[in-house]
Amino acid sequence: MHKQTKKIIAIVLLIIIIIGFFIPMPYYITKPGSADALEPLVTVEDHPKTVKGSFSLVTVAMTDANIYSYLAAKFLPYHQIDPKEEVKYDHESDEEYNVRQMYMMNESKNNAIQVAYKAAKQDIKVNYSGIYVLSVLEEAPASKFLTAGDLITAIDGHPFKSSQEFISYVKSKKAGNKIELSYVHNKQKRTANIPLAKIDKKGTVGIGITLVDDQNVSADPKIKIDSDKIGGPSAGLMFSLEIYSRFMKTDLTRGRQVAGTGTIDASGNVGRIGGIDQKVVAADKSGASIFFAPNDEITTEMKKDDPTILSNYQLAKKTAKAIHSKMKIIPVKTFQDAVNYLQK
C-alpha cells in the first residue's frame, strides 16, 4: 500500500475516533465518586471542629455517555448506564435538572440543621420564603417571565404561607384572567402580569410551573454550609452528624473516619438513596472505617416492580463483602440511630 494512502487512512481513522468522543448518547454513566470531609464546608459561630476524626459525605460521579464510555461501562465494575429519561423528568432541561438537584440539597441542608440543632438543644426557627420554581412548561404563560430557580413571593400583591395557598388562589380564577406575580430572579425583585391558561388535558387552570415551598432556617448560633457544588439530598444524614458534633463535649468519631449517606427529613428520619453500592466503593477507597446506610423498608409494590430489589443496607453489606472491605456497615433508620451507635 502506498505511503500516502496509509497516511490518509490513519488520519481518517483518527478523525473517526475523535468524533466518537462527541457523538451524544441518551445515557448517563455513573461510577464511584469520592468521600469528602464535611468539616471544611460547615461553619458554626463559636463552635469550631471538636472531633479528631471526620464525617464525610460520599458522592457518585455522573457524566454524559459517549461511545467509548458506554462500552467501557459494560465491563467495568460498579459503573452503571442510566437512560436519561429515567434520571430527568419529562421535558426537563439540563438547567432545570440542576436547579432541582440544588433545591433538594438546600432542603436537605435545612432539615439537617433543624435536626442537629434540636438534638443539641440550640435555637432554631423555620421561615417561609415563598414558592421555588423547579421548572416551567414550554409555551406556557409563565415561560415568558419565569425560569427554574426563581422565587415567587406574592400574588396580586398578597403574600402567602404555602404553595397550596398559591395553587388554591390560582384555581379560583378562570383561563384568560391575569394575575400579578412578585418574584425574585437572579437576586433582583420583579413583577409580571401573567395570563392564566388551561395547562393540561383535564383543563387545569394555571401558569405552567412545577413548584415547591421554599424555606430557610434562622439558627443561633449562626451556621453557614458551603454546598454550592453539591447536588441532591443524599448528604442530609452526614451533614446533621457534622453539625451536631460541634456542640458535643465528647468526640463522636473517636478519631475514626465516618462516612455514610441518606436523606433526612425535619423529624430526623433517614431515607433511601440511589447508587449506594458505588458509594460504598468510594468510601472504602477513602479509608473510612464506618459507613452509615439507610435501613429502608422494601414495600410490596417495590418488590413487584423489581423482585431482586434490596434495601440500601442490604446492598451496602453485599457490596462491602464483594470488595473485601473492612468497613463496618451500620444500618440506620433515624439520625438518633447513628448518634446512638457512635456514642456506644
N, C-alpha and C positions, 0 to 999 in steps of 0.2 A: 504493500500500500504506500502511496506517495506520502512523503513527509508533510506536505501541505494539507493533504486530505486528513491525515491523522490529527493535525493541529486543529483543523476545523471541527472534527468530530469531538475532540477534547473540549473545545470552547462551548460547543452546543450542549454537551453533557453537563458542563459546569453551570451553564445558564439554567438548564432544567433543574439541577439540584438546588440552585439558589431560589428559583421560582417556587420550589416546593415548600420553602420556609414561609412564604407569603400567601399561599393558597388557603383561604379561610375554610374551616370545617365547623359544622354545627355542634361542636362538643367543647367541653372544658376538661382539662386534665388536672386532677388533684393528687397531691402526694404529701408525705410528711413534711411539715414546716420546721418550726423552731420552738424552743421553750425559752421565754423571755421573762426575766425577773421583773416583778411589778414595783419594787421599791423606788426605782428612778421615776416612775410615772405618777406616783401618789405623793402629794404634799399635804400634810395636816398641820395646821398652825400650832406651833409649840409642842409638836409631837413627832420628833424625828424617828427614824428606824430604830427599833429596840431588839430585833432578833439577829442572831449570828448567822442563821441560815437564810433561806429565801422562800418566797411564794412566787410561783411562776405560772403565767398563762401559757397555753400551748396552741400553736397555730397549724393550719393546713394551708399549704401553698396551692394556689389555683392559677392556671394560665389558659389562654386560648389554645386550642389544639391546632397543630399543623400536621401534615402527612407523617413527618418523622416522629414527632412526639406521640402521635396517636399509635403508630406501630410499636414504639418503644414501650408505651404504657400497657400494651397487650402482654408483655413479657416481664416487666419489672415488678417486683413485689411491692404491695401497698401503693401502687399507682392506680388510680380509678378514672374511668372515662364516663363523664356525665353529659347526656344530651342537654343542650342549652335550655330547651323548653321545660326541663324538669328542675332547672335551677332558677330561672327567671319566670315571672308571671307573664300571662298572655299580653302581648303588645307592650311589654315593659322595655324601655330603652336602657342602655348601659348606665346613663346618668341616673335614671330613676332607680335602677337596681342598687347603685352605690349609695344613693340617698336613703333607700330603705335599710341597707346594711348599717349606715351610720346612725339612723334613728334607733334601730334595735340595740346598737351599742350604747347610745345615750340612755335609753330606757333601762337597760341592764345596769348601767353605771349608777343611775339614780336609785334603783332598787337596792344595789349593793351598799350604797351609802346609808340608806334608811335602815337596812337590816343590821349593819355593823354598829351604827350609832345607837340604835335602840338597845342592842345587846350590851353595849358598853355604857348604857345609861347616860348618853350625851343628848344635847338638844338638837332636834331636827324638825323641820317644817316643810310640808309639800305645798308648792304653789302651782296653780293652773295658769299656763301661759296663753293657751289658745289652741287652734287646730293646726296641726302639722300636715302639710300636703305631701303625700307619698308619691302620687302620680297624677297625671292629667290625661284624659282621653283625647285622642287626636280628633280634631274638628269639633270638639265640644265647646260650648260657650266660654268656658274658663281658659281654654288653650291660648286665647289672645292676650291673656293677662298673667296667669299664674304658671309657675314651674315647680317641679319637685323640689322640696326643701323650703318653700315659702311658709310663713306663719300667718294664719288668719286670726285677727284679734277681735273683730266686731263685724256685725251685720246690720245694715241700716242704722248705724250709729250706736247700736246696743251691744255691749259685751255679753258673753255667755259663759256658763260654768262647765259645759261639757260638749263634746261633739254631738251627743244625742239631742241636746237643745238646738244646735245648729241644724241638724237633719230635720227635726220636727218643724222648725220655723220655715225651712225651705219647702217642706211637703205641704204646708198650709197655703202655699202660693200656687198659681197656675202657670202653665207654659206660656211664655211671652211676657210675663211680668219681669220687671227688673229689680235687682237687689244691689245695694251699695256695700261692697266689701272693703274693710280696712285690713291691710295686711303688711307684712314686712318682707322685703325682697333684698337680699344681699345687705342686710342691716339698715336698709332705708325704708321709711314708712311710706306707704302708697295707698291710694283708694281707686276703686274701679266700679263702674256700673255694669253689671253683667246680667244679660237676659237669661231667664230660665228656659229649659227645653226638656223634651222627653228623651232620656238618655239610654233607655233600653226597650226591649220588645214588650215589656209589661206596661210601658207608659209612665215609668217613674220620672217625676219631675226633679231636675237638679241642674248643677252647672258642670258636672262631668269630672269630679275629682275622687281619688281614693284618699281617705283622711283618717287620722288618729289623733287622740288627745296628746298635747304636748305639756309636760310638767317639768319643773325644776325644783331642786331642794335648797333650802336655806339651812346651813349647818353651823353649829357653834361647838367647838372651834371650827374655823373656816377650813374647807378642803378643796383641793384642786386635783383633777385627774387628767393627765395628758393622754387622751385616747384618740387623737385625730387620725392616726394611722392604723387604727384597729376597727374592723367592721364586724357586725353580727353580735349576738347576745351571749355567746358561749363562755365569755370570761367572767360572767357575773359572780359565780361562787368564789373564784380566786381573788377577785377584787374585794369582796366582802371580808375575806380572811386577812388580806393585807391591811385593810383599813382597821379592822378590829384589833389586830396585833399591836397597832400604835398606842392603844390605850391600856395594854396589859403590862403588869409589872414583871411577869414571868415570860420566858422565851417560848412562844408556842411551837417554834420549829425545832427547838433543842439542837440547833446547829445543822439541821438537815435541809436538803433542797426538796421542797414540797411542790409538786406540780399537780395539775388537775384541770377539770373542765366541767361545764354545766351551767345552764341558765339559772337565774334566780329571780323570784318574784318578791314583792314587797313584804310578804309574810315569811320569807326565808326558805321557801320550797325550791328544791333543785330539780331542774328539768332536763329532758333528753336533748342531745345534740347530735349532729352528723359527723362522720369521719373520725370516730373515736379510736379506731384501730390505727389510723395514721398518726393520731396524737400520742398514742402510747409509744409508737416507734420514735417519734420526735423527742418525747420526754426521756425515754431510755437513753438515747444518744447524748442527751444533755447531762446525764449523770444523776437524775432525780432518784431519790430513794423511796418516795411515797407518791402515789398517784390517786387522786380522788376521782371516782367515776360515778355518774348518776345511776342510782339503782331504780330505774323507772319500771313501771309495770307495762307488760305487753298485753293489750286488750284482745278480745276475741276478734274484733274487726281487723286489727293489725295482723293477727295470725292468719286470718282468712285471706288477706291480700298477699301476704308473704309467709308461707309455712315455715321458712327457715330463719325468720327474724329472731334476733336475740336482744336482750336488754343491753344498754350501754355497759353495765358492769360485766355481764356475761361475755360480751365481745372483747372488752378490755382484758379480762382474765385470759381468754383464749389467745389473744394476740401476744400478751406478755409471755405466755408459755411457749408459743411458737417461735419467738425470737430469743428465748432463753434469758429473759430479763430477770434481774434480781429485785426489781421494784416491787413494793407491796401495793397491790391494787385494793383500794378501800372503797366499799360501796356506801353511798350517802343519798339520803332522801331529802335532807334538810341541811341548812347551814349549821345548826346545832349538832348534827351528827358528826360533821367534820371537826368542830371545836371539841366535842367530847373525845374523839379519837386522839387528837393532838394533846389534850390535857392529861389523858391517861398514859 
